[in-house]
């Protein structure tokens, strides 16, 4: 009987590999998951995507995608061989960078067929219910859990057999504070995103079934963010509190990441970025003209097709043109605040490591 | 529902003010009701919040709204313009010709604005 060694590094590698495969599947299907009159982040006439030219662009994109992903995989394996298993965490970055190349080339091919979207904008004047699933009580849950976890450690002390480095004697208090702070920062940015999804998203449709569908999509994204908050909190508590055998339980929750990502992708793809699965009631367009609606933003405000930048739009979040979920309007200061907070958690950890290890290095 | 056309030559703040005025004249909002906040409306329309604020200020100056800091815009009790029998006949004919009630309301408002400007000058 062949015995497969169960090792932390294997679990991390398998999880990251699984997420990478899911990412590749997303890039494969993504052009068909956007709104019908947005193709490779360009506003096009509605029939273009299913026309011969549109299909030919898609075919070429997919062939190029396979080539770059194979190259990315070779780079990835070489990186692991050279730098070790820690390199696996760079997988999403390498994959996204690789997939950007065929996307950009396809976009260049679509651009000559671009048309101006309708410039009609609509707003519902009566209040619309944008409730976070479970309300703010559910949203405050992770903070309460984290505070409870900190209080438990304060009262009972550190677990005697637990330490992130595998050394006996428990977690040093300084590490614990850093750990709590960085987890708090992650929760903070997720809560800010939740708030933003309720208050700072620009809808494409102000009424009708499209609006209802958009709201459903937004609530789903909110539920995913909320789920991620609970996951982060539970994992943070688990890592310190759970008794470990060779550190295995530390990463015991990692495979759950794979399941979580899978569920998220399936959910978002099913609900569609206002895209292929939106009600296709072509008659009910908000404008009587034949102009495509797209996302009602001119193409020139989408830098490289992925970065939205317009000063005159007060919205902080807009629907992604190529992707699932929402993108930031980089002309708004709030967007930069959110981005800074996203970078804050790893920054706290890196700074903490530097301040802890610098004296040793000098000694 | 409020609708604006960014490609129109009419300034956006004026389109917003006209659209809101049409809603207020048609009785869509009762006195004491709140309009969306400046920020919410600006986000929904995808315009700068100063543009919406300007439209709200215009309506506040006309006596349609009361602007309260951090509380949004509250609809005020105000006399609505009433049309005479001749005007009613004219507008009924326009509706029979196929003009939508919303566009008719907008047309009426523009006439009223012109008269108001004439009176004040």
Interface residues (C-beta under 8 A of the other chain):
Chain A: X119 X120 X121 X122 X123 X124 X125 X127 X199 X200 X201 X202 X203 X206 X207 X286 X296 X297 X311 X312 X313 X314 X315 X316
Chain B: X1 X2 X3 X4 X5 X6 X7 X20 X23 X28 X29 X35 X36 X39 X40 X41 X42 X43 X44 X45 X46 X47 X48 X49 X51
